[in-house]
Amino acid sequence: MKLLGKTALITGGARSIGEATAREFALLGAHVVLADVLETEGQKVVDEICATGASATFVALDVLSEDAWIEAITRTISTYGKLDILINNAGIVSAPASIEERTGEEWDRVMAINVKGVFLGVKHAIPVMRLSGGGAIVNISSMRALGQFRTTDAAYAASKGAVTVLSKVIAGQCAKDSIRCNSIHPGPIDTAMLRAAFPDAQSMQQRMQRVPLGRPGALSDIVAGILYFASDDAAYTTGAELVIDGGALVY
Ligand SMILES: NC(=O)c1ccc[n+]([C@@H]2O[C@H](COP(=O)([O-])OP(=O)(O)OC[C@H]3O[C@@H](n4cnc5c(N)ncnc54)[C@H](O)[C@@H]3O)[C@@H](O)[C@H]2O)c1
């Protein structure tokens, strides 16, 4: 089992990419700490994981709250003794708007959850990872940080650009502590977030015309990349970007 004995904290674990990652990591032997604002949904996923005999705990976490981050990491250490892997997956999309239409309040909200939420988690994870001899941080950015900008919402793309650069700064500063940090850049993945953005068959079909492989990514496509960066398979990889987008950036 690839992650046997590792402890992994996964934000936004109550559904979609975070949920699929939590289920796979638990299957591979990790102790999973599933963190989300969706408490009922998150606890249900944890109960289902535990019913298989695997190991998981739910913690309520709004990534915007520094106190909640401290509590989540304290719970992780008191329950499992260490933190090896942090998956910063929680994120939101902004409703599409041109730059002129975007309000300052909407801009701040996207930046706060998508960027400050990652910063706060990393800030409090680094000291405990250092204590246990190292770790792996995986930040879920987006292909929108890297291209297709004509059809990209400015707030979302800028937030994911910030996450991408932040990941490299973390990699640079934390390599001496054997803490690696890499970013994943999904294209359109079949989740609640994607279905909200393209709610009908016609708009989804139009979106897929700009994806060479012609389909939305499956959750397993993304989980495979997250697992790679989180595991010892990527022991010599830090500060890297992994694009999983069906070729969308080629267009
Ligand atoms: N789905 C895609 O096509 C796609 C593409 C590129 C990048 N991404 C990124 O992947 C990540 C996961 O996306 P998804 O499609 O699974 O989204 P989703 O909306 O289905 O799930 C996001 C999860 O994050 C949680 N969350 C939101 N705000 C939070 C907060 N303040 N504190 C704690 N948890 C919070 C939600 O409750 C939810 O469980 C996001 O960072 C997203 O930007 C997704």
The ligand as a MOL file (V3000), in Angstrom:
LIG
                    3D

  0  0  0     0  0            999 V3000
M  V30 BEGIN CTAB
M  V30 COUNTS 44 48 0 0 0
M  V30 BEGIN ATOM
M  V30 1 N -13.6060 20.8340 -11.4360 0
M  V30 2 C -12.7900 21.4220 -12.2910 0
M  V30 3 O -13.0310 21.4090 -13.5040 0
M  V30 4 C -11.5430 22.1070 -11.7920 0
M  V30 5 C -10.6520 22.5790 -12.7440 0
M  V30 6 C -9.4900 23.2260 -12.3230 0
M  V30 7 C -9.2380 23.3590 -10.9750 0
M  V30 8 N -10.1300 22.8700 -10.0650 0 CHG=1
M  V30 9 C -9.8030 23.0640 -8.6500 0
M  V30 10 O -9.9080 21.8410 -7.9520 0
M  V30 11 C -10.3090 22.0910 -6.6000 0
M  V30 12 C -11.5260 21.2340 -6.2610 0
M  V30 13 O -12.5490 21.5330 -7.1930 0
M  V30 14 P -13.8820 20.6790 -7.3220 0
M  V30 15 O -14.2440 20.6850 -8.7520 0
M  V30 16 O -13.7080 19.3970 -6.6090 0 CHG=-1
M  V30 17 O -14.8680 21.6840 -6.5570 0
M  V30 18 P -16.1900 21.4290 -5.7010 0
M  V30 19 O -16.8690 22.7550 -5.6380 0
M  V30 20 O -16.9720 20.2760 -6.1820 0
M  V30 21 O -15.5780 21.0740 -4.2700 0
M  V30 22 C -14.8620 22.0440 -3.5390 0
M  V30 23 C -14.8610 21.6500 -2.0870 0
M  V30 24 O -14.1900 22.7080 -1.3690 0
M  V30 25 C -14.9710 23.0410 -0.2460 0
M  V30 26 N -14.7490 24.4390 0.1500 0
M  V30 27 C -15.1140 25.5600 -0.5070 0
M  V30 28 N -14.8100 26.6440 0.2060 0
M  V30 29 C -14.2220 26.1970 1.3510 0
M  V30 30 C -13.6800 26.8410 2.4910 0
M  V30 31 N -13.7110 28.1730 2.6250 0
M  V30 32 N -13.1380 26.0790 3.4670 0
M  V30 33 C -13.1320 24.7230 3.3620 0
M  V30 34 N -13.6450 24.0480 2.3190 0
M  V30 35 C -14.1820 24.7920 1.3250 0
M  V30 36 C -16.4080 22.8150 -0.6850 0
M  V30 37 O -17.2910 22.7100 0.4340 0
M  V30 38 C -16.2810 21.5490 -1.4950 0
M  V30 39 O -16.3900 20.3950 -0.6920 0
M  V30 40 C -10.5740 23.5880 -6.5020 0
M  V30 41 O -9.4560 24.2310 -5.9400 0
M  V30 42 C -10.7560 24.0030 -7.9400 0
M  V30 43 O -10.4480 25.3530 -8.1730 0
M  V30 44 C -11.2750 22.2500 -10.4410 0
M  V30 END ATOM
M  V30 BEGIN BOND
M  V30 1 1 1 2
M  V30 2 2 2 3
M  V30 3 1 2 4
M  V30 4 1 4 5
M  V30 5 2 4 44
M  V30 6 2 5 6
M  V30 7 1 6 7
M  V30 8 2 7 8
M  V30 9 1 8 9
M  V30 10 1 8 44
M  V30 11 1 9 10
M  V30 12 1 9 42
M  V30 13 1 10 11
M  V30 14 1 11 12
M  V30 15 1 11 40
M  V30 16 1 12 13
M  V30 17 1 13 14
M  V30 18 2 14 15
M  V30 19 1 14 16
M  V30 20 1 14 17
M  V30 21 1 17 18
M  V30 22 2 18 19
M  V30 23 1 18 20
M  V30 24 1 18 21
M  V30 25 1 21 22
M  V30 26 1 22 23
M  V30 27 1 23 24
M  V30 28 1 23 38
M  V30 29 1 24 25
M  V30 30 1 25 26
M  V30 31 1 25 36
M  V30 32 1 26 27
M  V30 33 1 26 35
M  V30 34 2 27 28
M  V30 35 1 28 29
M  V30 36 1 29 30
M  V30 37 2 29 35
M  V30 38 1 30 31
M  V30 39 2 30 32
M  V30 40 1 32 33
M  V30 41 2 33 34
M  V30 42 1 34 35
M  V30 43 1 36 37
M  V30 44 1 36 38
M  V30 45 1 38 39
M  V30 46 1 40 41
M  V30 47 1 40 42
M  V30 48 1 42 43
M  V30 END BOND
M  V30 END CTAB
M  END
